[in-house]
Every structure is written in C-alpha cells, then in structure tokens.
Amino acid sequence: MLVIAAAVMLWTAVQASDVFDIVFKPRYGGEVVFSHGIHTSSPKIADNCPTCHEKIYKTKSKKPVTMAQMEKGKSCGACHGRIAFPLSACGRCHAIRTITFAVPYVGNVNFLHKPHTDKFPCDACHNKLFFPGRNPHATMAEMEKGKSCGACHRGQKAFALRDCSRCHLAGNLLMKVVNAGPVTFSHGFHTALYRCTDCHPKIFPLDYTTPRVSMNEMESGKSCGACHDDYTAFTIRENCVRCHDM
C-alpha cells in the first residue's frame, strides 16, 4: 500500500511539476509563447508528455530551429501542418505588433499588422516584399513603381499612395512669427478638405528649410497666400486672428 501511495504521490508531483509557458524570442517575427497547458489538455496529447519529450524536444536543448526546418517536420512542424493548424498561420503563435517607421519631414508611419493579416496570409508579404526585421528604405518614387507598400497600395487592392494621411501621422505645426503671435497650422483640418499633393511639394517643400515668407509675399500668392486669397479660402489681409494666436 505504501508503494502504491508513493507511486501516486510521485505521479501527482510530476503532473504538478514545473510545467509552465515558455517564451521564445526569435530574432525577427515577434515573440512566441508556448503554452504547455493548451498542448497537454488537447485530446491528441491528453497529458501524455512523452508524446513530445524526448522524441521531438530534448528538455535541456537550447538549439534554435528555423521555419525551414519546421516545414520539413522538425520541432513544431512535427504536428503543425499535419494534425494541428499549419505553420503558415503565423499569427496563431507569433505576437503581431505595430511597427513604427520614423519618416523625416512628413510624419511617422504606424504599420498595423492586424488589418493586413485579417485579409491576407503572412506569406503574401513575407518574404516576397518584406524580410522579417529591418528592410532597406524605400522612397515614394520606388513605391509608385510597385516596390514595398506600393505592391498593393495602388488604388485597386488597397488605397493609393497619394492618400498620404492614411499612413503618415502629420501633426500640427507651430510656427513662431516675429512681431506677431504664433501660428498653429492644423494638418488634420486641411487634409480633410484637400489632398496632400495640393500643397506638397509645389507650394511647401517637405524639408522645412524654406526661408520665412513675409505677409507681402503671401499677398502676392506665395506660401499660404496661394489659397488664402479670399476666393479659395479666407483672405490673409483682414483675418489675422484666424491664424495668429494674438
């Protein structure tokens, strides 16, 4: 009886031993949280740890496994794609995150994975268009030729590249004015009425190195005066407080 009791206690100890979630941190692709609980509770495994250990996973091994190796049946690939969801369902394992691209002059771009993965499989972009991790910078001219985001954002599959504010977080600009109050320029107000290309780069270059423009020059149609002419928008002559914080 003592032997049986000891065996039961040992079995219970094994069941309640340090079985915990494991966090894998791939160089690229987002963290993977492996849940022992989900796997051991599935009918195919049913708390039978030897299903995976030590045949598929050595408990003390720290050797990384590539996706290419998994696709050949190694590691997670021993089950995933055979008796469990396929390896191509990346978001089922990898934590999908928002990526912020720092873009000078025109505002950062926040790339949201979720709206894209809700409509397309991960391999629609990776590795054909984007390698996991850091990619070479692509200019707008290159995108317009179909590179990077321009492979889809052409106004057919997705909104066109010219819809700048759909991606670029263009904030307000505070312009300090000599002998008058500062001017806060609201991108949001203007982009709700006009396209970005109505102003950039024809009227306003994007590098912000344009010299100051006087009110006399604006009255001649330069800078803000290209629109604020009392025809397209209110005139700059008698509406100072519409712009200047006096």
The 8 nearest C-alpha neighbors of each residue, nearest first, counted from 0:
[[1, 3, 2, 4, 5, 6, 7, 8],
 [2, 0, 4, 3, 5, 6, 7, 8],
 [1, 3, 5, 0, 4, 6, 7, 8],
 [4, 2, 6, 0, 5, 1, 7, 8],
 [5, 3, 1, 7, 6, 2, 0, 8],
 [4, 6, 8, 2, 3, 7, 1, 9],
 [5, 7, 3, 9, 4, 8, 10, 2],
 [8, 6, 10, 4, 9, 5, 11, 3],
 [7, 9, 5, 11, 6, 10, 12, 4],
 [8, 10, 12, 6, 7, 11, 5, 13],
 [11, 9, 7, 13, 12, 8, 6, 14],
 [12, 10, 14, 8, 13, 9, 7, 15],
 [11, 13, 9, 15, 10, 14, 16, 8],
 [12, 14, 16, 10, 11, 15, 9, 17],
 [15, 13, 11, 12, 16, 10, 18, 46],
 [16, 14, 12, 13, 11, 17, 18, 10],
 [17, 15, 13, 14, 12, 18, 11, 19],
 [16, 18, 19, 15, 13, 14, 12, 20],
 [19, 17, 16, 35, 20, 15, 36, 14],
 [20, 18, 17, 35, 21, 34, 36, 33],
 [19, 21, 34, 33, 35, 32, 22, 18],
 [20, 22, 33, 32, 19, 23, 34, 35],
 [23, 21, 32, 31, 33, 24, 20, 30],
 [22, 24, 31, 30, 25, 32, 21, 33],
 [23, 25, 30, 22, 26, 31, 29, 27],
 [26, 24, 27, 23, 30, 28, 29, 31],
 [25, 27, 24, 28, 132, 29, 131, 30],
 [28, 26, 132, 25, 131, 29, 24, 30],
 [27, 29, 131, 25, 93, 30, 26, 132],
 [28, 30, 94, 93, 27, 95, 25, 31],
 [31, 29, 24, 94, 93, 23, 25, 32],
 [32, 30, 93, 23, 92, 22, 33, 94],
 [33, 31, 22, 21, 34, 23, 30, 20],
 [32, 34, 21, 20, 22, 31, 35, 23],
 [33, 35, 20, 36, 37, 32, 38, 21],
 [34, 36, 38, 37, 20, 39, 19, 33],
 [35, 37, 34, 39, 38, 40, 19, 20],
 [38, 36, 40, 34, 35, 39, 41, 33],
 [37, 39, 35, 41, 40, 36, 34, 44],
 [38, 40, 46, 36, 45, 41, 44, 37],
 [41, 39, 45, 37, 38, 36, 46, 42],
 [40, 42, 38, 43, 44, 45, 39, 37],
 [43, 41, 45, 44, 40, 39, 46, 38],
 [42, 44, 41, 45, 40, 39, 38, 82],
 [43, 45, 47, 42, 41, 39, 46, 50],
 [46, 44, 42, 40, 47, 39, 41, 43],
 [47, 45, 39, 44, 48, 40, 41, 38],
 [46, 48, 44, 45, 49, 50, 39, 51],
 [47, 49, 50, 46, 51, 52, 39, 44],
 [50, 48, 52, 51, 47, 53, 54, 46],
 [51, 49, 48, 47, 52, 44, 54, 55],
 [50, 52, 55, 49, 54, 56, 53, 48],
 [53, 51, 49, 54, 56, 55, 48, 50],
 [52, 54, 57, 56, 55, 51, 49, 58],
 [53, 55, 52, 51, 56, 57, 49, 50],
 [56, 54, 51, 53, 52, 74, 57, 73],
 [57, 55, 53, 52, 54, 51, 58, 74],
 [56, 58, 53, 60, 59, 52, 55, 54],
 [59, 57, 60, 56, 53, 52, 61, 55],
 [60, 58, 57, 61, 56, 62, 53, 52],
 [59, 61, 57, 62, 58, 56, 63, 53],
 [62, 60, 63, 59, 57, 58, 64, 56],
 [61, 63, 60, 64, 59, 57, 65, 56],
 [64, 62, 61, 65, 60, 25, 23, 74],
 [63, 65, 68, 62, 66, 69, 74, 73],
 [64, 66, 68, 67, 69, 63, 70, 73],
 [67, 65, 69, 68, 70, 64, 86, 76],
 [66, 68, 70, 65, 69, 71, 64, 73],
 [69, 67, 71, 65, 66, 70, 73, 64],
 [70, 68, 76, 73, 66, 72, 71, 67],
 [69, 71, 67, 68, 72, 76, 66, 73],
 [72, 70, 68, 69, 73, 67, 76, 77],
 [73, 71, 76, 77, 69, 70, 74, 68],
 [72, 74, 69, 76, 77, 68, 71, 75],
 [73, 75, 76, 77, 69, 55, 72, 56],
 [76, 74, 77, 79, 78, 69, 73, 72],
 [77, 75, 69, 72, 79, 73, 78, 74],
 [76, 78, 72, 75, 73, 74, 79, 81],
 [79, 77, 81, 76, 82, 83, 75, 80],
 [80, 78, 83, 76, 85, 84, 81, 86],
 [79, 81, 85, 84, 83, 86, 78, 82],
 [80, 82, 78, 79, 83, 77, 85, 84],
 [81, 83, 78, 79, 80, 84, 77, 85],
 [84, 82, 79, 78, 81, 80, 85, 86],
 [83, 85, 79, 80, 86, 88, 82, 81],
 [86, 84, 80, 79, 87, 88, 83, 81],
 [85, 87, 88, 79, 80, 89, 84, 76],
 [86, 88, 85, 89, 121, 122, 120, 84],
 [89, 87, 86, 90, 91, 85, 84, 120],
 [90, 88, 87, 91, 93, 92, 86, 121],
 [89, 91, 93, 92, 88, 95, 94, 116],
 [92, 90, 89, 88, 93, 94, 84, 86],
 [93, 91, 90, 31, 89, 94, 32, 33],
 [92, 94, 31, 90, 29, 30, 89, 95],
 [95, 93, 29, 30, 96, 31, 90, 92],
 [96, 94, 93, 29, 90, 112, 97, 113],
 [97, 95, 94, 98, 112, 111, 29, 113],
 [96, 98, 111, 110, 112, 109, 99, 95],
 [99, 97, 110, 109, 96, 100, 111, 112],
 [100, 98, 109, 108, 110, 101, 97, 107],
 [99, 101, 108, 107, 102, 109, 98, 110],
 [100, 102, 107, 99, 103, 108, 106, 109],
 [101, 103, 107, 106, 100, 105, 104, 108],
 [104, 102, 105, 106, 101, 107, 206, 205],
 [103, 105, 205, 206, 106, 102, 207, 107],
 [106, 104, 103, 169, 102, 167, 205, 107],
 [107, 105, 169, 168, 167, 102, 104, 103],
 [106, 108, 101, 102, 168, 167, 100, 109],
 [107, 109, 167, 100, 166, 99, 110, 168],
 [110, 108, 99, 98, 111, 100, 97, 107],
 [109, 111, 98, 97, 99, 108, 112, 100],
 [112, 110, 97, 113, 109, 114, 98, 96],
 [111, 113, 115, 114, 116, 97, 110, 95],
 [112, 114, 116, 115, 111, 117, 95, 96],
 [115, 113, 117, 116, 112, 111, 118, 119],
 [114, 116, 113, 112, 117, 118, 119, 111],
 [115, 117, 119, 113, 118, 114, 120, 112],
 [118, 116, 114, 115, 113, 119, 120, 112],
 [119, 117, 116, 115, 114, 120, 113, 121],
 [118, 120, 116, 115, 117, 121, 123, 122],
 [119, 121, 122, 123, 116, 118, 88, 87],
 [122, 120, 123, 124, 125, 116, 119, 89],
 [121, 123, 125, 124, 120, 126, 87, 127],
 [124, 122, 121, 120, 125, 119, 127, 128],
 [123, 125, 128, 122, 127, 129, 121, 126],
 [126, 124, 122, 127, 129, 130, 128, 121],
 [125, 127, 130, 129, 128, 124, 122, 131],
 [126, 128, 125, 124, 129, 123, 130, 122],
 [129, 127, 124, 126, 147, 125, 130, 146],
 [130, 128, 125, 126, 124, 127, 131, 134],
 [129, 131, 126, 125, 132, 134, 128, 133],
 [132, 130, 27, 28, 129, 133, 125, 126],
 [131, 133, 27, 130, 134, 28, 26, 129],
 [132, 134, 131, 135, 130, 129, 27, 136],
 [133, 135, 136, 130, 132, 129, 131, 137],
 [136, 134, 137, 133, 129, 130, 147, 138],
 [135, 137, 134, 138, 133, 147, 141, 100],
 [138, 136, 141, 135, 139, 147, 142, 146],
 [139, 137, 141, 140, 142, 136, 143, 146],
 [138, 140, 142, 141, 143, 137, 160, 149],
 [139, 141, 143, 138, 142, 144, 137, 146],
 [142, 140, 138, 144, 139, 143, 146, 137],
 [141, 143, 149, 146, 139, 145, 144, 140],
 [142, 144, 140, 141, 145, 149, 139, 146],
 [145, 143, 141, 142, 146, 140, 149, 150],
 [146, 144, 150, 149, 142, 143, 147, 141],
 [145, 147, 142, 149, 150, 141, 144, 148],
 [146, 148, 149, 142, 128, 150, 145, 137],
 [149, 147, 150, 152, 151, 142, 146, 145],
 [150, 148, 142, 145, 152, 146, 151, 147],
 [149, 151, 145, 148, 146, 147, 152, 153],
 [152, 150, 149, 156, 153, 157, 148, 145],
 [153, 151, 157, 149, 159, 158, 160, 154],
 [152, 154, 159, 155, 151, 149, 158, 157],
 [153, 155, 159, 158, 157, 152, 156, 160],
 [156, 154, 157, 153, 158, 152, 151, 159],
 [157, 155, 151, 154, 152, 153, 158, 159],
 [156, 158, 152, 155, 154, 151, 153, 159],
 [159, 157, 154, 152, 153, 160, 155, 162],
 [158, 160, 154, 153, 152, 161, 162, 157],
 [159, 161, 162, 152, 163, 153, 158, 149],
 [160, 162, 163, 159, 196, 195, 194, 158],
 [163, 161, 160, 164, 159, 165, 158, 194],
 [162, 164, 161, 165, 167, 166, 160, 195],
 [163, 165, 167, 166, 162, 168, 169, 190],
 [166, 164, 163, 162, 167, 168, 158, 160],
 [167, 165, 164, 108, 163, 168, 109, 110],
 [168, 166, 108, 164, 106, 107, 169, 163],
 [169, 167, 106, 107, 170, 108, 166, 164],
 [168, 170, 106, 167, 105, 186, 164, 171],
 [171, 169, 168, 186, 172, 185, 106, 187],
 [170, 172, 185, 184, 186, 183, 173, 169],
 [173, 171, 184, 183, 174, 170, 185, 186],
 [172, 174, 183, 182, 184, 175, 171, 181],
 [175, 173, 182, 181, 172, 183, 176, 184],
 [174, 176, 181, 173, 182, 177, 180, 179],
 [175, 177, 181, 179, 180, 174, 178, 182],
 [176, 178, 179, 175, 180, 181, 174, 211],
 [179, 177, 176, 180, 181, 175, 245, 243],
 [180, 178, 177, 176, 181, 245, 243, 244],
 [179, 181, 245, 244, 243, 176, 182, 178],
 [182, 180, 175, 176, 243, 244, 174, 179],
 [183, 181, 243, 174, 242, 173, 184, 244],
 [184, 182, 173, 172, 174, 185, 171, 181],
 [183, 185, 172, 171, 182, 186, 173, 174],
 [186, 184, 171, 187, 188, 183, 189, 172],
 [187, 185, 189, 188, 171, 190, 170, 169],
 [186, 188, 190, 185, 189, 191, 170, 171],
 [189, 187, 191, 185, 186, 190, 192, 184],
 [188, 190, 186, 191, 192, 187, 193, 185],
 [191, 189, 193, 192, 187, 188, 194, 186],
 [190, 192, 189, 188, 193, 187, 194, 186],
 [193, 191, 190, 189, 188, 194, 187, 195],
 [194, 192, 190, 189, 191, 195, 197, 196],
 [193, 195, 196, 197, 190, 192, 162, 198],
 [194, 196, 197, 198, 199, 190, 193, 163],
 [195, 197, 199, 198, 194, 200, 161, 201],
 [198, 196, 195, 194, 199, 193, 201, 202],
 [199, 197, 202, 196, 195, 201, 203, 200],
 [200, 198, 196, 201, 203, 195, 202, 204],
 [199, 201, 204, 203, 202, 198, 205, 196],
 [202, 200, 199, 203, 198, 204, 197, 196],
 [203, 201, 198, 200, 199, 222, 204, 221],
 [202, 204, 200, 199, 201, 198, 205, 222],
 [205, 203, 200, 206, 199, 207, 202, 201],
 [206, 204, 207, 104, 200, 203, 199, 105],
 [205, 207, 208, 204, 104, 209, 103, 203],
 [206, 208, 209, 205, 204, 104, 203, 210],
 [209, 207, 206, 210, 204, 205, 211, 203],
 [208, 210, 207, 211, 204, 206, 203, 212],
 [211, 209, 208, 212, 207, 213, 222, 204],
 [212, 210, 209, 213, 208, 176, 222, 214],
 [211, 213, 216, 210, 214, 217, 222, 221],
 [212, 214, 216, 215, 217, 211, 218, 221],
 [213, 215, 217, 216, 218, 212, 235, 236],
 [214, 216, 218, 213, 217, 219, 212, 221],
 [215, 217, 219, 213, 218, 214, 221, 212],
 [218, 216, 224, 221, 214, 220, 219, 215],
 [217, 219, 215, 216, 220, 224, 214, 221],
 [220, 218, 216, 217, 221, 215, 224, 225],
 [221, 219, 225, 224, 217, 218, 216, 222],
 [220, 222, 217, 224, 225, 216, 219, 223],
 [221, 223, 224, 225, 217, 202, 220, 203],
 [224, 222, 225, 227, 226, 217, 221, 220],
 [223, 225, 217, 220, 227, 221, 226, 222],
 [224, 226, 220, 223, 221, 222, 227, 228],
 [227, 225, 224, 231, 228, 232, 223, 220],
 [228, 226, 232, 224, 234, 233, 229, 235],
 [227, 229, 234, 230, 226, 224, 232, 233],
 [230, 228, 234, 233, 232, 227, 231, 235],
 [229, 231, 228, 232, 233, 227, 226, 234],
 [230, 232, 226, 229, 227, 228, 233, 225],
 [233, 231, 227, 229, 230, 226, 228, 234],
 [234, 232, 229, 227, 228, 235, 230, 231],
 [233, 235, 229, 228, 227, 236, 232, 238],
 [234, 236, 238, 227, 237, 239, 233, 228],
 [237, 235, 234, 238, 239, 218, 214, 228],
 [236, 238, 239, 235, 234, 240, 233, 241],
 [237, 239, 241, 240, 235, 236, 234, 233],
 [238, 240, 241, 243, 242, 237, 235, 236],
 [239, 241, 243, 242, 238, 244, 245, 237],
 [242, 240, 239, 238, 243, 244, 235, 233],
 [243, 241, 240, 182, 239, 244, 183, 238],
 [244, 242, 182, 240, 180, 181, 245, 239],
 [243, 245, 180, 181, 182, 240, 242, 183],
 [244, 180, 243, 240, 179, 181, 239, 242]]
